[in-house]
């Protein structure tokens, strides 16, 4: 494996010759892989190829230990250049050539059309442009927090610089002093729609300078020029050594194949076999090889093992739960803040890197992170009004051996950042999303901030757990529970102060002996006439309705479904066997818990009278009680609905 000593002032002639031969072999793989698959992105792969080869020649990495903790990180943000990335990883010994060529873009293969961590050597799944630099920020920040003297590189496209999230990431990198971060931009001036200046006018160099990054310009096809640019970054020979650095590399789309150069057509289209043979001939290879491989691929089984990419484990002491007594009336978000502080006190100890991190977006006080920040200032990440970047960076941090809480209002934590969480899930992160200000309970802030449409989005994210605590006690238990939980978790809560949920003896239902169980509903009250299923901010209203019905001789079961995913399907089926079911929720009716209850009954073949009460129209500004009354979610309306169900 080629490894260049950066102490050398210039590349030795024999090293340059070796790099040129490596380039030729990799260009051949790019042409073969895309033509054999009948699709792919050969043009951008060729324009980035010199940079990829040079990066892996100077970076600290080990093909035999792709996930060694003290490695440099190379994030490929423009994931469509996967043919170039896989070709280079093959060149550096991460895997053999044959499975890449035979399996590229085939169902079930690790070698996806956009870079996948299932291929050893790939750090981050990308496809949605603009998110790679945010992930790289998370990795570079992790290196800083752990005191690991390594670097993170992020290769990006030029068209990608049009995305606003890229600017967000640049600002974050400057704020947190990520001088171990280097972005390399493939500046070939073409994107799918044609010249980048025609698609969207932009001065990339000036924008980089304006965001206070160091800028180095280089010839992206000259190994010596790239080497000198990287040496300047490595040795801090830049204007501001404490700032991150960008290398703007002048390149040519389709470089090295005469009829492909500077033609945007080949950005996302494979060469047909006749042109692929011409390209192979230009590179000095036997064009008949293509025909041999085309025949072989027809019968080649998909068998390359997927490389595991689970998050780095982190040991967390969840601490002792806090008990809120019957007289307490507080908001769940305050209980979250106290639990978060408790986790910091137990796990963020002096003399070693913090284990628990907090990320928010200009809402520190509202999401109750102030005490956490005071205790662990190094672990607190105020990201400004940059939710897209914050969600991606937090996701990347959560794979690096940290317990990461990302908190903001529901409309920002989910509705605005759904795409970022989707990519996090695909990357198998372990992010804990704690969203406050969910539902009509936001009240006077009005419909733009009343997050009533988030569960349907979250349920699309395969494997994401969803929890909605009913009071401060259950909030405390859920936060401590998820602190030791692997994978991605969402916890949602309202804004208002609510009473502690009590049992029928007047004691806290979620008392000292309570242990939260995922997939387990809480039977707050028992009755044989009907069942009301609810969660979150509506629990007090439902309990009020229960008492009113009881006075009229109607006894209903109240199920608190704090665990939305996993869902307690057995509790739903049991409720249906007792009688009618009313689902009451502070959420859009069509995509919330009600739809899950109806789906469960239908799939189980169980019939029951069912009423779904939730948000049926966008609300207005007003106090939560008024808004619930407008939507028929106040106690009086719920009593009337139960009576209607009972006939």
C-alpha positions, -999 to 999 in steps of 0.1 A, spaced: 0 0 0 14 34 -10 21 56 20 38 90 14 59 106 40 47 142 43 81 153 56 94 150 20 93 185 5 83 172 -29 71 139 -44 99 117 -56 97 108 -93 91 71 -85 62 80 -63 47 102 -90 51 73 -115 34 49 -91 5 73 -86 0 77 -123 -1 39 -127 -26 37 -98 -47 64 -115 -47 43 -148 -58 12 -130 -85 30 -111 -98 48 -142 -102 13 -158 -122 1 -129 -145 32 -130 -153 26 -167 -157 -12 -163 -179 -10 -131 -203 16 -146 -206 0 -180 -211 -35 -165 -238 -21 -143 -253 -1 -171 -255 30 -149 -235 51 -125 -215 83 -124 -182 79 -143 -176 116 -151 -174 129 -115 -155 98 -104 -128 106 -130 -126 142 -120 -121 133 -83 -98 104 -89 -65 122 -84 -77 137 -52 -89 104 -39 -56 87 -46 -36 114 -30 -58 116 1 -54 79 8 -17 81 2 -12 107 30 -40 99 54 -36 76 84 -57 44 77 -53 7 77 -71 -16 53 -68 -45 78 -84 -24 106 -108 -1 87 -124 12 120 -93 16 141 -100 45 165 -70 66 157 -75 67 120 -80 98 99 -115 101 85 -123 106 48 -160 115 42 -172 114 6 -200 139 5 -209 136 -32 -217 99 -27 -225 94 -64 -187 91 -71 -188 56 -56 -172 40 -86 -141 62 -80 -142 56 -42 -145 18 -45 -118 17 -72 -94 36 -49 -102 15 -19 -96 -16 -40 -62 -1 -50 -53 4 -13 -61 -32 -4 -95 -29 13 -110 -57 -9 -104 -75 -42 -113 -60 -75 -136 -88 -87 -165 -85 -63 -166 -47 -69 -168 -51 -107 -192 -80 -106 -216 -67 -79 -216 -29 -83 -252 -16 -81 -267 -51 -78 -295 -60 -54 -281 -72 -21 -246 -61 -28 -225 -39 -4 -213 -19 -35 -242 5 -37 -247 32 -63 -239 58 -37 -211 51 -11 -222 28 17 -205 19 50 -212 -17 42 -180 -14 21 -149 -14 43 -132 20 42 -163 41 37 -170 63 67 -205 76 60 -234 68 37 -241 98 15 -264 104 -14 -283 136 -4 -258 163 -13 -249 189 13 -248 167 44 -213 152 42 -195 183 56 -218 183 86 -210 146 93 -173 154 89 -177 182 115 -191 157 139 -162 134 134 -136 162 136 -153 174 168 -151 139 182 -114 138 175 -110 171 194 -131 160 224 -111 128 227 -78 144 222 -70 122 192 -44 141 170 -59 130 137 -77 148 109 -110 146 90 -112 151 53 -144 158 34 -145 155 -4 -174 175 -20 -187 185 -53 -189 221 -66 -226 220 -74 -231 208 -38 -219 241 -25 -253 255 -35 -268 238 -5 -274 259 26 -264 232 49 -228 234 36 -227 270 49 -241 260 82 -214 234 86 -187 259 77 -198 282 104 -200 254 130 -165 243 121 -151 278 127 -169 282 160 -156 250 174 -121 255 161 -120 224 138 -86 231 124 -83 193 120 -109 195 93 -101 198 56 -127 201 28 -117 193 -8 -139 206 -35 -140 189 -69 -143 221 -90 -151 208 -125 -177 235 -130 -204 210 -143 -235 195 -127 -264 175 -141 -281 206 -155 -249 220 -171 -224 246 -161 -227 254 -124 -227 291 -131 -257 288 -153 -276 265 -129 -269 288 -99 -244 317 -100 -219 314 -71 -184 324 -62 -173 294 -42 -138 308 -33 -152 340 -20 -179 322 0 -152 300 16 -132 331 26 -163 349 38 -170 320 63 -135 324 77 -120 292 63 -85 290 50 -86 286 12 -59 268 -9 -64 265 -47 -48 237 -65 -47 218 -98 -69 188 -90 -52 166 -116 -16 174 -107 -4 150 -79 24 174 -70 1 204 -66 -24 183 -45 5 171 -24 17 206 -17 -18 218 -8 -23 189 16 12 195 32 1 231 39 -30 218 57 -11 192 76 16 216 88 -6 246 94 10 266 67 -22 286 61 -33 321 69 -52 311 102 -39 278 115 -67 277 141 -93 276 114 -105 248 91 -91 246 55 -107 241 21 -88 230 -10 -105 242 -42 -92 218 -68 -96 228 -104 -107 197 -123 -122 184 -155 -153 162 -157 -144 129 -172 -107 136 -170 -85 111 -189 -110 100 -215 -108 124 -245 -145 122 -256 -158 124 -220 -139 155 -209 -160 186 -201 -192 169 -211 -219 169 -184 -237 140 -201 -213 116 -184 -220 130 -149 -246 104 -143 -246 81 -173 -224 50 -180 -206 46 -213 -223 22 -236 -201 -9 -244 -187 5 -277 -175 37 -261 -163 18 -230 -141 -2 -253 -127 30 -268 -120 44 -233 -102 12 -222 -81 14 -254 -72 51 -245 -61 39 -211 -39 12 -226 -60 -18 -217 -74 -46 -238 -110 -35 -247 -121 -72 -252 -119 -75 -213 -153 -58 -211 -170 -86 -231 -154 -113 -209 -166 -95 -177 -201 -89 -191 -205 -126 -196 -190 -134 -162 -213 -109 -144 -244 -126 -157 -237 -157 -135 -217 -141 -107 -234 -146 -73 -238 -116 -49 -217 -127 -20 -194 -99 -8 -199 -97 30 -214 -64 43 -190 -47 66 -205 -39 100 -208 -3 110 -225 -1 143 -218 29 166 -188 28 189 -202 17 223 -203 40 252 -207 30 289 -233 52 307 -243 54 343 -280 63 342 -280 75 378 -309 74 403 -343 85 393 -359 117 406 -394 114 422 -418 142 417 -445 141 444 -483 145 441 -481 182 448 -457 189 420 -468 206 388 -441 211 363 -434 205 326 -418 174 312 -391 194 296 -379 206 330 -378 170 341 -358 162 310 -333 190 319 -328 177 354 -323 141 341 -298 154 315 -279 173 343 -279 141 364 -264 121 334 -237 148 331 -229 147 368 -225 109 366 -206 106 333 -189 138 324 -160 136 349 -131 159 351 -98 147 337 -113 127 308 -134 133 277 -172 138 284 -195 109 276 -228 128 273 -231 156 247 -259 181 242 -268 198 209 -294 225 204 -302 254 181 -306 287 199 -332 272 223 -310 263 253 -334 277 279 -366 264 262 -353 229 260 -339 231 295 -302 225 287 -288 255 307 -279 234 338 -262 208 315 -243 236 298 -231 250 331 -219 217 343 -203 205 310 -196 235 289 -172 215 266 -200 190 260 -226 216 251 -230 225 214 -249 256 206 -253 253 169 -273 284 162 -304 285 140 -289 257 118 -311 227 125 -301 208 93 -264 208 101 -270 203 138 -290 171 132 -264 157 109 -234 166 131 -251 152 162 -258 120 144 -221 116 134 -211 124 170 -234 97 182 -213 70 163 -181 81 180 -185 68 215 -207 96 229 -243 97 242 -257 126 222 -290 145 229 -303 167 201 -330 190 214 -352 217 199 -389 223 193 -408 195 176 -413 215 143 -375 219 140 -365 185 155 -386 165 131 -406 184 104 -376 205 94 -349 179 97 -366 147 86 -341 142 57 -312 145 80 -326 120 105 -333 97 76 -297 97 66 -287 93 102 -308 61 104 -292 48 72 -259 54 89 -269 34 120 -263 63 143 -274 63 180 -289 98 183 -313 107 211 -338 132 197 -356 149 225 -382 173 211 -401 198 233 -431 220 223 -450 192 205 -486 194 196 -514 220 202 -499 223 237 -475 248 222 -505 271 224 -501 308 217 -471 304 193 -497 294 167 -500 268 140 -466 272 125 -451 260 158 -478 235 168 -461 203 158 -490 180 152 -477 160 122 -445 143 133 -454 107 142 -461 98 106 -427 110 96 -409 93 124 -427 60 118 -411 60 83 -377 58 98 -371 21 101 -359 10 136 -363 44 153 -379 41 187 -406 66 197 -416 75 233 -440 101 246 -439 105 284 -471 113 304 -457 133 332 -424 145 348 -418 112 365 -422 91 334 -400 116 315 -372 111 341 -374 73 337 -375 74 299 -345 97 296 -325 75 319 -337 44 300 -327 57 265 -293 68 279 -283 31 279 -303 23 248 -285 15 215 -297 30 182 -318 61 174 -346 72 198 -372 100 197 -387 114 229 -415 140 225 -432 162 250 -454 193 252 -446 228 266 -471 232 295 -468 224 331 -489 193 339 -498 175 371 -481 143 382 -501 113 372 -514 96 403 -528 62 410 -562 57 426 -546 59 460 -533 94 453 -496 83 449 -474 89 419 -483 63 393 -447 63 380 -432 60 415 -400 47 429 -406 12 419 -416 20 383 -394 9 355 -401 20 320 -405 -9 295 -405 -3 258 -436 -18 241 -456 -18 274 -487 3 278 -495 17 313 -530 9 326 -537 41 345 -573 32 353 -593 0 349 -629 -3 337 -650 -27 317 -672 -4 296 -647 11 272 -611 21 268 -595 54 261 -560 52 247 -538 83 249 -503 97 256 -484 128 264 -501 161 271 -537 147 268 -532 123 297 -545 148 323 -576 156 302 -583 119 297 -580 112 334 -604 141 340 -629 125 315 -625 92 333 -635 107 366 -665 125 350 -677 92 334 -672 73 367 -696 97 384 -722 87 358 -716 50 364 -695 45 333 -661 28 340 -635 30 313 -599 18 311 -573 45 305 -542 32 286 -512 55 285 -493 45 253 -460 62 261 -442 37 238 -454 44 203 -427 22 188 -424 -5 199 -462 -7 203 -481 -27 229 -504 -45 204 -516 -70 230 -530 -42 251 -548 -29 221 -563 -63 213 -573 -68 249 -590 -34 249 -610 -43 218 -623 -75 234 -636 -54 264 -656 -30 243 -653 3 223 -620 22 220 -615 59 219 -580 71 208 -574 106 219 -542 124 208 -526 158 203 -517 149 167 -531 147 132 -557 119 132 -546 102 100 -510 96 109 -508 93 147 -515 66 173 -550 62 161 -539 49 127 -516 24 145 -545 12 167 -567 7 136 -540 -10 117 -533 -34 147 -569 -44 150 -573 -49 112 -542 -70 109 -552 -91 140 -587 -96 126 -602 -81 157 -633 -59 154 -644 -31 178 -662 2 178 -634 27 173 -633 64 174 -602 84 166 -600 119 180 -571 142 173 -562 172 153 -584 175 123 -574 210 111 -546 234 118 -553 254 150 -550 290 159 -531 309 186 -545 305 220 -542 287 253 -538 249 250 -572 243 268 -589 265 243 -573 248 214 -581 213 227 -617 224 231 -618 236 195 -606 201 183 -629 182 207 -600 170 228 -611 186 262 -625 164 289 -661 173 283 -658 164 246 -641 131 254 -669 122 278 -695 129 251 -676 108 226 -674 78 250 -711 80 255 -717 81 218 -696 50 214 -715 32 241 -748 42 224 
